[in-house]
Structures are given as C-alpha cells and as structure tokens.
Amino acid sequence: MSYVKAVDVLPDEILELIQNYVDGEYIYIPRKEDNKKSWGENTDYRKEIEKRNSMIYEEYKTGVKIKILAEKYFYQRRVFKELSYKKVKMNKGK
C-alpha cells in the first residue's frame, strides 16, 4: 500500500467534500471488493513457504526427528507437529 496525495488524484469538488469530514487527516480508502488480492499474491513468498514446508515434511518422512527440524529451521516443535499433520491430511486426499 502506498500513499498518494489527494490533490494529485481527486477532482477539486470531491476533495472539498472530503475535507468537510476529515480536514487535514489521513484517510484510508479500501480496495474495491473485486480488486482485493490474497496474502502473498504480489510476491513469491507464499510459494517459498510452501516449498520450505514441503522440504521439511520430506525430511520428517525420512525419519528426521521433530526436535532436530525445530533447531534447524528455528521453529517450535508444535509448529512441526501441525505442519506434518496438515501434510499427512493433504496426501491422504490424493
């Protein structure tokens, strides 16, 4: 999200109307419902996380202990238990 100056993008009439409500204040204008993007859609971060999670799960399947994975990836053991449960559940559906 970036800031733009209202004076640069809005007609004078609309700017004056808005100033009647919020004169000199910051205002957030949300995206239209059909223009909204889901988390990670603008970057490859979501794909990177899925790739990392798949690597972790593959290591787990080969017998690497959760304690070792937690230390290697700097996570709490609980996170790996949840991750492995989700992956097992996903693989059953295939």
LOLONU-648347 format. One record per atom (N, C-alpha, C): x, y, z. Coordinates in pm, 1 decimal, padded with zeros to 6 digits. Example, Ala and Ser with C-alpha at 12.3 -4.5 7.8 and 13.67 -1.06 7.14 Angstrom:
<atoms>
ATOM      east     north        up
ATOM   01319.0  -00569.0   00780.0
ATOM   01230.0  -00450.0   00780.0
ATOM   01320.0  -00330.0   00780.0
ATOM   01285.0  -00225.0   00708.0
ATOM   01367.0  -00106.0   00714.0
ATOM   01290.0   00003.0   00787.0
</atoms>
This chain:
<atoms>
ATOM      east     north        up
ATOM   00084.9  -00116.4   00000.0
ATOM   00000.0   00000.0   00000.0
ATOM   00089.8   00123.1   00000.0
ATOM   00055.5   00219.0  -00083.5
ATOM   00134.1   00341.0  -00088.9
ATOM   00042.9   00461.4  -00068.6
ATOM   00104.9   00571.7  -00036.8
ATOM   00030.0   00695.0  -00016.9
ATOM   00034.7   00778.0  -00143.8
ATOM  -00076.4   00840.1  -00176.3
ATOM  -00081.5   00936.0  -00286.5
ATOM  -00148.9   01062.0  -00233.2
ATOM  -00110.9   01173.9  -00289.1
ATOM  -00171.8   01299.7  -00247.1
ATOM  -00308.7   01312.6  -00311.2
ATOM  -00407.5   01338.6  -00228.8
ATOM  -00544.4   01352.3  -00278.8
ATOM  -00553.6   01463.2  -00382.1
ATOM  -00479.3   01570.2  -00362.0
ATOM  -00482.8   01683.5  -00454.5
ATOM  -00433.1   01643.0  -00593.8
ATOM  -00351.5   01536.6  -00599.8
ATOM  -00298.5   01489.8  -00728.2
ATOM  -00394.2   01396.5  -00801.7
ATOM  -00489.5   01335.6  -00730.3
ATOM  -00573.2   01233.8  -00794.8
ATOM  -00723.6   01261.6  -00790.5
ATOM  -00766.3   01351.3  -00704.8
ATOM  -00910.6   01377.0  -00692.1
ATOM  -00948.1   01512.5  -00751.9
ATOM  -01064.9   01519.4  -00812.0
ATOM  -01114.5   01648.9  -00859.4
ATOM  -01138.5   01742.4  -00740.3
ATOM  -01129.6   01872.6  -00763.8
ATOM  -01143.9   01971.7  -00656.6
ATOM  -01274.7   01956.2  -00579.4
ATOM  -01385.0   01927.1  -00650.5
ATOM  -01515.0   01915.5  -00583.2
ATOM  -01515.0   01801.1  -00482.4
ATOM  -01456.9   01689.4  -00521.1
ATOM  -01453.3   01572.8  -00431.3
ATOM  -01359.7   01599.8  -00314.4
ATOM  -01246.8   01663.5  -00341.6
ATOM  -01151.2   01696.3  -00236.3
ATOM  -01216.6   01788.1  -00132.4
ATOM  -01289.2   01888.7  -00177.5
ATOM  -01357.9   01979.8  -00085.4
ATOM  -01464.0   01906.1  -00004.0
ATOM  -01535.3   01816.1  -00067.4
ATOM  -01637.4   01738.2   00002.6
ATOM  -01574.2   01652.2   00112.7
ATOM  -01463.8   01586.6   00081.4
ATOM  -01393.9   01503.4   00181.2
ATOM  -01341.1   01590.1   00294.6
ATOM  -01291.8   01709.9   00261.4
ATOM  -01238.5   01799.6   00364.7
ATOM  -01346.0   01842.4   00464.4
ATOM  -01471.9   01836.9   00424.3
ATOM  -01580.7   01866.9   00518.6
ATOM  -01587.3   01762.8   00630.1
ATOM  -01538.8   01643.2   00603.0
ATOM  -01543.8   01533.2   00700.0
ATOM  -01410.7   01511.1   00771.2
ATOM  -01301.6   01516.8   00697.5
ATOM  -01168.8   01489.9   00755.2
ATOM  -01068.5   01590.7   00699.5
ATOM  -01066.6   01706.3   00757.1
ATOM  -00979.1   01813.7   00710.6
ATOM  -00837.9   01796.1   00766.4
ATOM  -00744.3   01765.7   00677.8
ATOM  -00604.4   01754.0   00718.8
ATOM  -00567.8   01623.1   00785.3
ATOM  -00655.2   01525.3   00783.2
ATOM  -00629.5   01394.9   00845.6
ATOM  -00594.4   01291.6   00739.4
ATOM  -00530.9   01183.8   00783.2
ATOM  -00507.0   01070.8   00693.7
ATOM  -00635.8   00992.4   00678.6
ATOM  -00659.5   00943.1   00559.7
ATOM  -00778.9   00862.7   00535.9
ATOM  -00738.7   00741.4   00452.2
ATOM  -00789.7   00626.9   00489.3
ATOM  -00763.7   00503.2   00415.7
ATOM  -00883.3   00474.4   00326.6
ATOM  -00857.2   00451.7   00199.4
ATOM  -00963.4   00415.2   00106.2
ATOM  -00939.5   00270.1   00066.7
ATOM  -01026.7   00179.0   00109.9
ATOM  -01005.8   00036.2   00082.2
ATOM  -01023.9   00004.1  -00065.6
ATOM  -00962.7  -00105.9  -00105.8
ATOM  -00977.7  -00152.1  -00243.3
ATOM  -01120.9  -00198.0  -00265.8
ATOM  -01162.9  -00192.7  -00391.3
ATOM  -01292.6  -00248.7  -00426.8
ATOM  -01286.9  -00398.7  -00402.7
ATOM  -01399.7  -00456.4  -00369.7
ATOM  -01406.1  -00599.5  -00336.5
ATOM  -01348.9  -00686.2  -00448.8
ATOM  -01378.1  -00651.4  -00573.1
ATOM  -01330.0  -00733.2  -00685.3
ATOM  -01184.0  -00706.4  -00720.8
ATOM  -01119.5  -00609.3  -00654.9
ATOM  -00977.5  -00581.8  -00677.9
ATOM  -00888.1  -00633.3  -00565.7
ATOM  -00948.4  -00691.3  -00463.1
ATOM  -00868.9  -00737.7  -00349.0
ATOM  -00781.0  -00854.9  -00389.1
ATOM  -00664.2  -00861.1  -00326.9
ATOM  -00569.8  -00969.0  -00353.4
ATOM  -00547.5  -01047.4  -00225.1
ATOM  -00523.9  -01173.7  -00240.2
ATOM  -00499.3  -01256.0  -00122.7
ATOM  -00354.7  -01240.5  -00077.9
ATOM  -00328.8  -01282.1   00046.2
ATOM  -00196.2  -01269.6   00104.2
ATOM  -00093.4  -01339.6   00016.6
ATOM   00017.7  -01270.1  -00013.8
ATOM   00127.1  -01328.8  -00089.3
ATOM   00107.5  -01328.6  -00239.7
ATOM   00000.4  -01271.6  -00287.8
ATOM  -00028.9  -01275.2  -00431.0
ATOM   00067.3  -01188.3  -00512.1
ATOM   00117.0  -01079.8  -00453.7
ATOM   00207.6  -00990.3  -00525.8
ATOM   00352.5  -01036.3  -00522.9
ATOM   00383.8  -01134.4  -00440.6
ATOM   00522.1  -01180.8  -00427.9
ATOM   00525.8  -01332.6  -00440.0
ATOM   00646.2  -01387.2  -00438.6
ATOM   00663.2  -01532.2  -00442.0
ATOM   00673.2  -01590.4  -00301.4
ATOM   00647.7  -01508.9  -00199.5
ATOM   00666.7  -01552.7  -00061.9
ATOM   00581.9  -01674.5  -00027.9
ATOM   00458.1  -01676.7  -00073.5
ATOM   00370.2  -01790.1  -00045.1
ATOM   00428.9  -01918.0  -00104.9
ATOM   00481.3  -01908.9  -00227.8
ATOM   00541.9  -02025.6  -00292.9
ATOM   00667.1  -02070.1  -00217.9
ATOM   00746.1  -01972.9  -00171.7
ATOM   00867.4  -02005.3  -00096.3
ATOM   00833.1  -02079.7   00032.5
ATOM   00730.8  -02035.1   00101.6
ATOM   00690.1  -02100.8   00226.4
ATOM   00641.7  -02242.6   00198.0
ATOM   00562.0  -02259.4   00093.1
ATOM   00512.8  -02392.8   00058.6
ATOM   00628.9  -02485.1   00021.9
ATOM   00726.7  -02432.3  -00051.3
ATOM   00844.9  -02511.6  -00088.8
ATOM   00922.6  -02552.7   00036.7
ATOM   00942.3  -02456.8   00127.9
ATOM   01013.9  -02486.5   00252.4
ATOM   00938.2  -02589.1   00335.2
ATOM   00806.9  -02573.3   00344.8
ATOM   00726.7  -02667.9   00422.5
ATOM   00732.2  -02807.9   00362.1
ATOM   00734.0  -02815.8   00230.1
ATOM   00745.1  -02946.5   00164.1
ATOM   00879.9  -03010.7   00193.7
ATOM   00986.5  -02929.5   00192.7
ATOM   01120.0  -02981.9   00225.0
ATOM   01122.7  -03035.1   00368.0
ATOM   01064.7  -02959.1   00459.3
ATOM   01059.5  -03001.1   00599.5
ATOM   00984.0  -03133.0   00611.6
ATOM   00871.1  -03142.7   00544.7
ATOM   00790.2  -03264.1   00552.7
ATOM   00865.0  -03383.8   00495.1
ATOM   00937.3  -03363.8   00384.9
ATOM   01015.3  -03473.1   00325.9
ATOM   01122.6  -03521.0   00423.5
ATOM   01188.9  -03426.7   00490.8
ATOM   01288.4  -03465.4   00591.3
ATOM   01221.5  -03543.4   00704.5
ATOM   01105.4  -03496.6   00746.0
ATOM   01031.2  -03563.0   00853.1
ATOM   00995.2  -03706.0   00812.7
ATOM   00952.2  -03723.4   00687.7
ATOM   00915.1  -03857.2   00639.4
ATOM   01034.4  -03951.8   00636.0
ATOM   01154.8  -03897.4   00616.0
ATOM   01273.1  -03984.0   00612.0
ATOM   01322.4  -04019.8   00751.3
ATOM   01255.4  -03966.1   00854.2
ATOM   01289.9  -04006.3   00989.7
ATOM   01361.0  -03901.8   01072.8
ATOM   01381.8  -03782.7   01019.1
ATOM   01445.3  -03677.2   01098.1
ATOM   01349.2  -03637.9   01210.1
ATOM   01400.8  -03632.5   01330.3
ATOM   01318.9  -03603.3   01448.1
ATOM   01272.6  -03457.2   01448.3
ATOM   01154.2  -03435.8   01503.2
ATOM   01097.4  -03301.7   01510.2
ATOM   01189.5  -03207.7   01587.2
ATOM   01252.5  -03256.9   01691.3
ATOM   01343.5  -03173.4   01770.1
ATOM   01456.7  -03120.6   01682.1
ATOM   01513.0  -03205.8   01596.8
ATOM   01621.9  -03165.7   01506.8
ATOM   01570.6  -03064.4   01404.7
ATOM   01452.9  -03089.7   01347.5
ATOM   01395.4  -02997.1   01249.6
ATOM   01367.5  -02861.0   01313.2
ATOM   01317.8  -02861.5   01435.5
ATOM   01288.3  -02736.4   01505.4
ATOM   01414.7  -02653.7   01523.6
ATOM   01524.3  -02719.7   01559.3
ATOM   01650.9  -02648.9   01575.9
ATOM   01704.0  -02600.2   01441.5
ATOM   01692.7  -02682.8   01339.1
ATOM   01744.5  -02648.3   01206.2
ATOM   01670.2  -02529.4   01145.0
ATOM   01537.6  -02526.8   01159.2
ATOM   01456.0  -02423.3   01096.2
ATOM   01410.2  -02314.1   01193.2
ATOM   01459.7  -02318.2   01316.7
ATOM   01430.5  -02216.1   01417.0
ATOM   01280.3  -02201.7   01444.3
ATOM   01214.9  -02313.7   01464.9
ATOM   01072.2  -02315.6   01496.9
ATOM   01049.8  -02392.5   01625.6
ATOM   00932.7  -02372.9   01683.8
ATOM   00894.4  -02453.0   01799.2
ATOM   00847.0  -02589.1   01749.9
ATOM   00863.8  -02689.6   01831.1
ATOM   00822.7  -02825.6   01793.0
ATOM   00674.9  -02830.9   01754.2
ATOM   00593.7  -02755.8   01824.2
ATOM   00449.4  -02753.5   01799.1
ATOM   00420.4  -02719.8   01652.6
ATOM   00496.3  -02627.6   01593.9
ATOM   00475.7  -02586.7   01454.5
ATOM   00496.2  -02705.8   01361.9
ATOM   00596.5  -02786.9   01388.7
ATOM   00625.1  -02901.7   01302.8
ATOM   00519.6  -03010.1   01317.1
ATOM   00468.6  -03024.9   01435.5
ATOM   00361.2  -03122.7   01453.6
ATOM   00239.1  -03082.0   01371.9
ATOM   00206.2  -02952.4   01373.6
ATOM   00092.7  -02903.1   01295.1
ATOM   00119.9  -02917.7   01145.8
ATOM   00242.0  -02883.2   01103.7
ATOM   00279.7  -02892.7   00962.9
ATOM   00272.2  -03036.6   00914.4
ATOM   00328.2  -03128.5   00991.4
ATOM   00327.9  -03268.2   00949.0
ATOM   00185.2  -03322.2   00944.8
ATOM   00100.6  -03280.0   01037.4
ATOM  -00039.2  -03323.8   01037.6
ATOM  -00110.8  -03274.2   00911.8
ATOM  -00087.4  -03147.5   00875.2
ATOM  -00151.2  -03090.9   00755.4
ATOM  -00106.1  -03164.2   00630.2
ATOM   00024.0  -03193.6   00621.0
ATOM   00077.2  -03261.2   00502.4
ATOM   00022.0  -03402.5   00491.6
ATOM   00015.0  -03473.6   00602.7
ATOM  -00039.9  -03609.5   00602.0
ATOM  -00184.8  -03604.5   00555.9
ATOM  -00260.2  -03509.5   00607.9
ATOM  -00400.6  -03494.7   00572.1
ATOM  -00414.5  -03462.5   00422.8
ATOM  -00327.6  -03374.9   00369.4
ATOM  -00332.4  -03339.3   00227.0
ATOM  -00299.0  -03459.0   00139.3
ATOM  -00199.2  -03536.0   00179.2
ATOM  -00155.8  -03650.2   00098.4
ATOM  -00259.3  -03762.1   00097.0
ATOM  -00341.1  -03772.6   00200.2
ATOM  -00446.1  -03874.7   00202.1
ATOM  -00552.2  -03844.9   00097.3
ATOM  -00570.6  -03716.5   00065.7
ATOM  -00671.3  -03676.8  -00031.4
ATOM  -00629.3  -03700.1  -00175.1
ATOM  -00503.2  -03731.3  -00197.7
ATOM  -00452.8  -03750.6  -00335.4
ATOM  -00472.0  -03891.4  -00382.6
</atoms>
